[in-house]
Amino acid sequence: MNYNRQTAIRANLERRARMIDAIRAFFITNGFLEVETPARIPAPAPEAHIDAQTSGEWFLHTSPELCMKRLLASDYKKIFQICRCFRLGERGNRHLPEMTLLEWYEAGCDYLELMNQCEALLGYVADRLTLGRSLVYQGQSIDLTPPWERMSVSAAFERFGGMTVEDALMRDRFDDIMGFEIEPQLGAQRPLFLYDYPAACGALARRKPTNALLVERFELYIAGIELCNAFSELTDPVEQRARFDSENNSRAVAGKMAYPTAEPFLRSLSSMPSAAGNALGVDRLAMLLVDAVSIDDVVAFTPEAL
């Protein structure tokens, strides 16, 4: 036998396959419809810090969310998808330019309910993999028993960032402080939901009714790893268009390509119900479940090996 990298990580890939099977079973058991949407689209959602891979005159999607939300607008109540997504320039121990995302959406749901669904999903997967309610990652025992910890972005900046969110945004240091000062501190012993982001950090998220400066968005962290990004969905087509224009302006200022406007998506928003959606990194979840420090250890082929 030719002993190579693929041989060395076979056990990891076998557990990954069982994990994906458990994810699918969880959603089907809970009444979600599995859907498939095109990976090649004419217009991705413009976000200042996410770059799409071109494919001819179109783009490979960075997320399936625009098409999935159009299904919500067509009266699909509960949907999920496990698919490949593509993002330029993302490569590192936790990043791949071609990655696997789990996305799910539910009508009549908000971001607080999605936190409960995250707890139920990971508990279900852990049970199917016979891991119980304790996960050991890089020598650290992490208790998966719900309810998990919750911390506002504002509280995290004050506790770990050494400044307020407002100061960080004004100095254009939000992402740096989040990545280097805050994220490594999150979810060390229990999973943690970081919630209520500044409105400037949620291009497709609904504003909080009680505070228009914030959006109803959370990210889930386990052992310092960002696992998912979720929010209550913005359904106002006028505000969504304005936010897309703002993100495209930010891209232009940074010397990046401004994307075409996703007109069919914007038209569909007038029919979209109140809903919430979540994007979870399947590769990163696999890292946690096999105790791998690098994303390379949970994928059959890395880009460099092709």
Residue pairs with C-beta under 8 A, 6 or more apart in sequence:
1 7
5 305
6 300
6 301
9 297
9 298
9 300
11 290
12 286
12 290
12 292
12 297
12 298
13 298
13 300
15 129
15 286
15 289
15 290
16 286
16 289
16 290
16 298
18 128
18 129
19 125
19 128
19 129
19 282
19 285
19 286
19 289
20 82
20 282
21 128
22 124
22 125
22 128
22 129
23 82
23 102
23 121
23 125
23 282
24 34
24 82
25 124
25 128
26 120
26 121
26 124
26 125
27 34
27 80
27 104
28 34
30 78
31 78
32 78
32 79
32 80
32 104
32 106
33 76
33 78
33 79
33 80
34 79
34 80
34 81
34 82
35 68
35 71
35 76
35 79
35 80
35 81
36 81
36 83
37 61
37 64
37 67
37 68
37 71
37 81
37 83
38 61
38 67
39 60
39 61
39 64
39 83
39 84
39 85
39 86
40 55
40 58
40 59
40 60
40 61
41 58
41 59
41 60
41 61
41 66
41 67
41 262
42 57
42 58
42 59
42 260
42 262
43 59
43 66
43 259
43 260
43 261
43 262
43 263
43 265
44 52
44 59
44 61
44 62
44 63
44 66
44 259
44 262
45 62
45 63
45 65
45 66
45 203
45 204
45 244
45 259
45 262
45 265
46 203
46 244
46 247
46 248
46 251
46 258
46 259
47 62
47 203
47 247
48 247
48 250
48 251
48 254
48 256
49 175
50 62
50 87
51 62
51 87
51 88
51 89
51 256
51 257
52 59
52 60
52 61
52 62
52 86
52 87
52 88
52 259
53 59
53 60
53 86
53 87
53 88
53 97
54 60
59 259
60 85
60 86
61 67
61 85
61 86
62 85
62 86
62 87
63 85
63 101
63 103
63 279
64 81
64 83
64 85
64 101
64 103
65 103
65 204
65 277
65 279
66 262
66 265
67 265
68 79
68 81
68 103
68 105
68 277
69 105
69 233
69 265
69 268
69 269
69 272
69 275
69 277
70 264
70 265
70 268
71 79
71 105
72 79
72 105
72 107
72 233
72 272
72 273
72 275
73 268
73 269
73 271
73 272
73 273
74 268
74 271
76 107
77 106
77 107
77 108
78 104
78 105
78 106
78 107
79 104
79 105
80 102
80 103
80 104
80 105
81 102
81 103
81 104
82 100
82 101
82 102
82 282
83 100
83 101
83 103
84 98
84 99
84 100
84 101
85 98
85 99
85 100
85 101
86 97
86 98
86 99
87 97
87 99
88 97
89 97
90 96
90 97
90 99
91 97
91 303
92 295
93 293
93 294
93 295
93 296
94 225
94 284
94 287
94 295
95 295
96 283
96 295
96 299
96 302
96 303
97 303
98 303
99 281
99 282
99 283
100 281
100 282
100 283
101 279
101 280
101 281
101 282
102 279
102 280
102 281
102 282
103 277
103 278
103 279
103 280
104 117
104 277
104 278
105 233
105 275
105 276
105 277
105 278
106 113
106 114
106 117
106 275
106 276
106 277
107 273
107 274
107 275
108 273
108 274
108 275
109 274
109 275
109 276
110 216
110 232
110 274
110 276
111 195
111 216
111 217
111 218
111 230
111 231
111 232
111 276
113 276
114 218
114 230
114 276
114 277
114 278
115 148
115 150
115 193
115 195
115 218
115 220
115 230
116 146
117 278
118 148
118 191
118 193
118 220
118 228
118 230
118 278
118 280
119 146
119 147
119 148
119 191
120 146
122 144
122 191
122 285
123 133
123 144
123 146
125 285
125 289
126 132
126 133
126 135
126 144
126 289
129 289
131 289
133 143
133 144
133 145
134 141
134 142
134 143
134 144
135 141
135 142
135 144
135 222
135 288
135 289
136 142
136 291
137 222
137 223
137 288
137 291
138 223
138 291
138 293
140 188
140 189
140 223
141 189
142 187
142 188
142 189
142 190
142 191
142 222
142 223
143 189
143 190
144 190
144 191
145 190
148 190
148 191
148 192
148 193
149 187
149 190
149 191
149 192
149 193
150 192
150 193
150 195
151 159
151 186
151 192
151 193
151 194
151 195
152 194
152 195
152 196
153 165
153 194
153 195
153 196
153 197
153 198
153 201
154 164
154 165
154 196
156 182
156 186
156 194
157 163
157 164
157 165
157 168
157 177
157 182
158 164
160 181
160 182
160 185
161 168
161 177
161 178
161 181
161 182
162 177
162 181
163 171
163 173
163 177
165 174
165 198
168 174
168 177
169 198
169 200
174 198
174 201
182 194
183 221
183 224
183 226
184 224
185 224
186 192
186 194
186 221
186 224
187 220
187 221
187 222
187 223
187 224
187 225
188 223
188 224
191 220
191 221
191 222
191 227
192 220
192 221
192 222
193 218
193 219
193 220
193 221
194 218
194 219
194 220
194 221
195 216
195 217
195 218
196 208
196 211
196 214
196 215
196 216
196 217
196 218
197 205
197 214
197 215
197 217
197 218
198 213
198 214
198 215
199 207
199 212
199 213
199 214
199 215
201 215
201 217
202 215
202 217
202 231
203 243
203 244
203 246
203 247
204 231
204 233
204 234
204 240
204 243
205 215
205 216
205 217
205 231
205 232
205 233
205 234
206 215
206 216
206 231
206 232
206 233
206 234
206 235
207 214
207 215
207 216
207 234
208 214
208 215
208 216
215 231
215 232
216 231
216 232
216 276
217 229
217 230
217 231
217 232
218 229
218 230
218 231
219 226
219 227
219 228
219 229
219 230
220 226
220 227
220 228
220 230
220 280
221 227
222 288
223 288
225 284
225 287
225 288
226 281
226 284
227 280
227 281
227 284
227 285
227 288
228 278
228 279
228 280
228 281
229 278
229 279
230 276
230 277
230 278
230 279
231 276
231 277
232 274
232 275
232 276
233 272
233 274
233 275
233 276
233 277
234 240
234 243
234 269
235 269
235 272
235 273
235 274
235 275
236 269
237 266
237 267
237 269
237 270
240 266
240 269
241 261
241 266
244 261
244 262
244 266
248 258
248 259
249 258
251 257
251 258
251 259
252 258
283 295
283 298
283 299
284 295
286 292
286 298
287 293
287 294
287 295
287 297
287 298
290 297
290 298
292 298
296 302
